[in-house]
Amino acid sequence: MFREHQAGHHRIRPAWPATDELTHPYLGYVRKPLRVLPIQGFAPKDFCAATPARFDLLYFYSRKWEPPRNWIREFPFWLRIQGRYFDYVPQDADDALVARYRLRLLRSFKRRGQWVRIYAHERGTSWLR
């Protein structure tokens, strides 16, 4: 885990399944449980009650594999079908979250169409340096 020894006492805001990955050491992602404040997902409605004072780190990641040339996004009909039957909602854009919570990108990882970005509040990030 990125900076696990420093992030251990800070409040991390992830969505499932990362909530389990960060709190259950037997899954192999962390050595000790981290403090998480889970949210349902990364859609705008999921951040309605998330005030900046409620978390220190945002663990933002691709919850669904979406290749760069995803043909479903090209057809509004298929997006509606995905939303209706498979509960698909596009994730909130990074730039909207960065502006709303005054976040700073700490680290970014990308592999095989999946990605993870770790953000911290601009206030009080000296512990990460």
Buried (B, 14 or more C-beta within 10 A) or exposed (E): BEBEEEBBEBBBBBBEEBBEBBBEEEEEBBEEEBBBBBBEBBBBEBBEEBEEEEBBBBBBBBBEEBEEEEEBEEEEEBBEEBEEEEEBBBBBEBEEBBEEBEBBEBEEEEEEEEEBBBBBBEEEBEEBE
